[in-house]
Amino acid sequence: MATVPAPAEVAPAPPKGKKKLIVIAALALLVLALVGGGAAFWLVQKKASASAEADDDGDTTADARPHKKKGDKQHLPVFLPMDMFTVNLADREAERYAQVGVTLELADTKTSDLLKAYMPAVRNDVLMLIAHKKASELQDRAGKVELAREIRRAAMKPLEDSDDKDGGTDEAPVRAVHFSSFIIQ
């Protein structure tokens, strides 16, 4: 029988690069941070130079939004959701009803607090507006837009008296009416 030579002792292989992996990861993070910082610096400089050019040229066409004076704070709108309205419509040929969710976009929290005090009267006016509509009037976009205008006027009615006491404001207290739900059956 042939003798099989005994395998020579194999020396254990050194660990494959745990340190190398850590160094590569650290370098990758460093490169990523440098690229991100450079991009942020470039964007900030670009924005600063664009605003400086706009100030120098007096160019207002670059930004369609109205520019506020430096002392003015930009106010975020306040949204006041109203309870869901379920109303019988004015259709004579069939029993039809509408279920409408309305949210008011207001200028500030002061207006929101004031409207909350008048909410029963505002809800009554909105119910009456919807109840006098026919389903055919509310089916298309134009009818919904007209209803939104009427609701906005109804919501501003109690505020007109209080604005006279405050001296009035340039900005409308009720900016817009948004429908969160609109179902006609």
N, C-alpha and C positions, 0 to 999 in steps of 0.2 A: 504494500500500500504506500501510496505516496504520502509523504507527510506534508501537511499544509503548514507553510511558514506562519509563525505567530505574527499577528499584526503588530507593527511597531506602535508604541504608545503615541497617540496623537495628542499634541499639546492643545489645550482648550483655546479656541479662537478668542481674541480680545473682543470685548463688547463693541457692537457696531454702532458707534457714534451717538450715544446719548448726549454727550457734550456737543458734538457737531450739530445735532438736531436743535438743541437749545440755542446755539449761536446763530444758526440759519433763521430760526423763528424770530429771534431778537432783531436781526438785520432786516428781515421782512417787515416787521412792525415799525422799525425806524424809517425805512423807505416809505412805507405807507403814511406815516405821520408827516414826513417831510413833503410828500406830494399833496396831502390834504391841507397842510398849512400854506403851501405855496398857492394852491387853488383858492383858498379862502382869502389870502392877501390880494391876489389878482382880482377877485370879484369885488372886494371892498374898494380897492383903488379904482376899478372901472366905474362903480356906482358913484364914488365921490367925484370923479372927473366929469361924469355925465351930469350930475347935479350942479357942479360948478359952471359947466358950459351953459346949462339951461338958465342959471341965474344971470350969467353974463349976457347972454343973447336975449333974455326976456322971452324965451320960447315957451309958449304954453300949449303948443299942439302936440308935444311929445307925450303928455299925460292927459287923458281925457277927463280924469276926475278933477273937480275943482280944488285948487290949492287953498289951504287954510292959512291964516296968518300964524306967525311963529308963536304967539301967545295962546292960540286956541289949542285945546286938546281934541284929538280925534275921538268922537264918541261912538262907541259900538251901539248898534241898535238893541233895543229891549223888545223881546217878544212876549206878548200876553195871550196865551191860548184861552179861548172861550169854550164853555161846555158845548157838546154836540147839539145841533138843532135838528129836531125831527118835526116837520111841518107838512100839513095838508096843503097841496097846491090849489090854484084857482081854476083848474081844468073842470069844465062843466060836463064833458062827455064821459069822463071816467074818474074814478077815485085814484088820484095820484098823490104821492108824497115825496118829499125830498129829505134826505139826511145829509146835513152839511156841517163840516168841521171848519171853524174859522180861527185863525190866529192873527192878531194885530201886531204890526211892526211899529214900535213907538220910538220917539226921539230920545227919551231918557226915563229913568226910574221914577222921577217925580210925576211924569205923565201917567206911568203905570199905576202908581198909588192913587192918583186922582181918578183914573178910569175905574179902578176897583171899587171906589166909593160909589160911582154912578152905574155900576154894572147891571143892576136890575133894569134901569131905564134903557140902557144900551141894548141889552138882550131883548127887551120888549120891542124896540124899534127894528131890530134885525129880524125878529120873528114876523113882524108885520110886513116888512119888505119881502121876505121870502114867500109868505102866504099869498101875496098879491101877484105872484109870478105864475105863469103857465109852464108846463114841462117843456113845451116847444121853445119857449124863450130861453130856457136854461140849458138846452141840449148843446148849443154851439158855443164856441169860444167867445164870441162877441157878447152873448147874453151873460156869461160868467164874468167877463170884464166889467160890464155895466153893473152887475150886482155888486161886485167888489167896490166900485166907485160909490154906489149908494150906501153900502155898509160903512165905508170910510167917512162919508158925510154924516151918517147917523152917529158914529163913534166920536166925531169931532164936535157934535152939537153941545154936549154938556161942557166941553172944554172951552168953548167960545166965551162963555160968561166969565170963567176963571182967568182967561188970558187977558181980558180987559182990565182986571184988577192988577195983574202983574205987569202991565205995560205992553204985553204982546211979545212975540218972538218972531224972528225972521224965518225960522224953520217950522214946518208943519208938525204938530205934536204926534199925529198919526201919519206915519210915512206911507204905509201900504197895508193891504189886506191880503192874507194868504189863505188859500183853502187847503186844509190838511186832509179833507175827505169830501167827496161830492157824489152822492148816490141819488138817483131819481128812479122811482118805481111807480 
